[in-house]
C-alpha cells in the first residue's frame, strides 16, 4: 500500500492527513474531522468533481486518490422550502 499525504480544503484552509491507499475513506474522513474539529453530518467531500461518501465502504484507491491529492470539503446546507 502506498503512503499518501492528502490535503483537505475547506474555506481556503488546508489540513494535511496521512493515510495509505488501502484505507477506507470513512477512516480518513474521520481523521480529518477530528483534526479540524468538524461534525461529519455537516460536511460533504469532493475529489475531481466526484462526491466521496464515507459510508460507501470504498478505499482511497477505489476513488483513485493519489499522493498530494486535494479533497474539497464543503458545508452541507439545509434548504428550507418557502411556501
C-alpha positions in Angstrom: 0.0 0.0 0.0 1.2 3.5 -0.9 1.7 6.1 1.8 -0.2 9.2 0.9 -0.3 12.9 2.0 -3.8 14.2 1.4 -4.9 17.8 1.7 -8.5 18.5 2.8 -9.5 22.1 1.9 -12.4 24.0 3.5 -12.8 27.7 3.0 -9.2 28.1 1.9 -7.8 26.3 5.0 -5.8 23.2 4.2 -5.3 20.3 6.6 -2.9 17.5 5.8 -3.8 13.9 6.6 -1.5 11.0 6.2 -3.1 7.7 5.0 -2.5 4.6 2.9 -4.1 3.9 -0.4 -5.9 0.9 1.1 -7.5 2.9 3.9 -11.3 3.3 3.9 -12.3 6.8 3.0 -14.6 6.8 6.1 -11.5 6.4 8.3 -9.6 9.1 6.6 -12.6 11.5 6.7 -12.8 10.8 10.4 -9.2 11.7 10.9 -9.9 15.0 9.1 -13.0 15.7 11.1 -11.1 15.0 14.4 -8.2 17.2 13.4 -10.4 20.0 12.1 -13.0 19.8 14.9 -15.8 19.4 12.4 -19.1 17.4 12.6 -19.3 14.9 9.8 -23.0 15.4 9.3 -22.4 19.0 8.2 -19.7 18.1 5.6 -19.5 16.8 2.0 -16.3 15.7 0.4 -15.4 16.0 -3.3 -12.4 14.8 -5.4 -12.2 15.6 -9.1 -15.9 16.7 -9.0 -17.0 13.4 -7.6 -18.7 13.2 -4.2 -16.9 10.9 -1.8 -19.3 9.1 0.5 -17.8 7.9 3.8 -20.5 5.3 4.3 -19.7 3.7 0.8 -17.1 1.3 2.2 -14.7 2.5 -0.6 -10.9 2.9 -0.1 -8.8 5.8 -1.2 -7.6 3.5 -4.1 -11.2 2.9 -5.1 -11.6 6.6 -5.6 -8.2 6.8 -7.3 -6.9 9.3 -4.7 -3.2 9.6 -5.0 -0.4 11.2 -3.1 -0.7 15.0 -2.7 -4.4 14.9 -3.7 -6.7 17.7 -2.6 -10.1 16.8 -1.3 -12.5 19.7 -1.3 -14.8 19.9 1.8 -18.0 21.9 1.7 -20.6 22.6 4.4 -23.8 20.8 3.6 -26.6 23.3 3.6 -30.1 22.7 4.8 -32.6 24.1 2.3 -35.9 25.1 3.8 -38.6 25.4 1.3 -40.6 28.6 1.1 -44.4 28.4 0.7 
